[in-house]
Amino acid sequence: MDAGEGKTGTRDEHYDLVSVLYHALQGAEACDGYASDAEASGEAELAAFFREAQETQARLAEGAKAMLGIGDAAGGIAPGGISGGIAPPS
């Protein structure tokens, strides 16, 4: 096993990027809910803060996707699956 593969057999930087992507997407989704709640309560300043946080998380996710060579940053995901022809489960 390559020294860069760690205990998983997968290159650590790939795991790290996937982790950042996952957590950034989770954060963006959470911030959307927080912003919606703030908007419903009439808290415009708080809602704006959560929307800004959501945009920051979305930028992080896009950066991780670009580093992984997937998504719009790499020319989009192939129809029916992830770049490289891997189809999602049916």
N, C-alpha and C positions, 0 to 999 in steps of 0.2 A: 504494500500500500504506500502510495506517495505521501511524503511528510505533510503536504498541504491538504490531504484528504481527511484528516482527523479520524474520529471513531465511526463516522457514518459511511465512509467509502465515497463520499461526495466532497468535491472541493469546498473548503470552508467558506471561501468568498461567495460561492453560489448560494450556499445555505444562508449566509448572512444577508445577501441581497434579497433573497426570497422572504426572509424574516422581516426585513425593513419594508418590503412591498406589502406584505400581509398586515403588519401593524399600522402602516400609513393608511391603507384602505379602511381598516377598522376604525382608525381615528377620524378619518373623513366622514365615515358613516355616522359615527357617534356625534360629531360636531353638527351634522345636518339635523339630527334629532334635537340637539340642544338649541340650535338656532330656531327651529320651528316652535319649540316650547317658548322661547323668549319672545318670538314674534306674536304668538298667541296671547302672551301676557302683556303685550304692549311695550316690551322692553327693547326698543330699537337699538340702543347703544350696545346692549349685551348681545343681541342677535347679530349685529355687525361684527362684533368681536368673534363670535363663533363661526360666522361665514368666512372671516379672514383666516381663522385657524383651519377651517375645512379646506380652503384654497391652498394653504401651506402644506397640509397633509397630501392633497392631490398632486402637488408639484413633486413632493418626495416620492410618491408612488410612481409618477411618470419617469423620474430620474432612475429609480431602481429598475423599471421596465427597460429603459434605454440601456442601462448597464448590462442587463441580461440579454439584450437583443430581441426583445419581444414587444408587441403592442404597436401603437401608432408611432412611437419614436423610432421604430425600426421598420416602418413601412406598413404597419398594420398586421393584424392576425389573419392568417389564411382562412378562407371560408371553411367551416366545418371543424376548425380546431386551432391549435396553437401553431405559431410559425414552426416550420420544419415538418409539417404534415401529420402531426400527432392529433388524432381526432379525440374529442371528449367522449366519455362513456355515454352509451345510449340508454 
